[in-house]
Amino acid sequence: MIATDSFNVFGRRIASTVGCPYAVIAVTPNPIRQLEPEAIRARVAAMLPAIVEGLTLPPAEILLRTKDQVRLEIRPSGIVRSSTPV
């Protein structure tokens, strides 16, 4: 998944509701709407490692690398209700 930093937690929660809480998310700073093509290319280049890892890493390795982050994003500390238990 590719998202701006404003939407990565939302994307994680939506992914968890369809059974994919450990999806790899390539994140770029928001906003991107009015960036010049060169700035977009630089952001894409910065996200490429995450995109390649998401497409090539075994699921067990993705789980290991994202387990703690996923727990914080889906069930934040102090929030009684959340989308899906992890």
N, C-alpha and C positions, 0 to 999 in steps of 0.2 A: 504494500500500500504506500502511496505517496501522499503526504499531507503537509500543510504549513503548521508551524508550531502552535497556532491558535486552534487547530482542529485535531491534533494527534491523539489527545485523550478521548475525544468524542469518537474518533475512528476506532480506537482500541475497544471502547465500550460497545460500539455497534458490532464490531467483529466478534466480540465475545458472545453477543446474543445469538449469533448464527454458528457458534461452536468453534470459533477461531481466535481465542484470546491471545494466542502467542504469535500472531501474524507479525512479520517484520514490517516496521513502518520507517520509511525514509522521510526525514523531516527537514524542511527548509524554513527559514524565517518568513514571517508574514510582514508585509504584503508582497505579492508578486505581480499584482495587476498592472502596474505601470512601469515595470522594469524594462530596460533596453535589452535587446537580444544577447549582448555580451554578458550582461549580469545574469540573465537566465542560464546561459551556458555554464557560467561559473558555479551557479547553484546546483545545476544538474551534475556537474563534475564532482562536487562535494558529496552528493547523494549516491553516486555510483557504487561505492563500496557496500553500502547498506542494501542497495538493489541487488547486487550480485550475490551477497550473502543470503538474502531472502530467497533467491532462486536456486541456490546451489547447496546450502548447508543442509545436513540431515535434520529432520524434525527434533531429534533428541538434543542436538547441539543448540538449536534455536531455543528450545525450552530452557536449557541450562543458562543461556545467556540473557534471557528476558524474564525469567521467573519472578525476580524481586520487583522489577519495574512494572510488570503486569499487575502484580498484587497491589502495588501502590496506586496505579491508574484506575483499576476496576473497583477496588474496595479501599478508597482513601481512608486514612485514619480519622476517626471522629465522625464519619458519615454513617448513619444508621442504615439507610437503604442504598443499594447500589444495583447495577444491572444484572450481573451474573456472578455467583460465587466462583472463586478460583481455588 
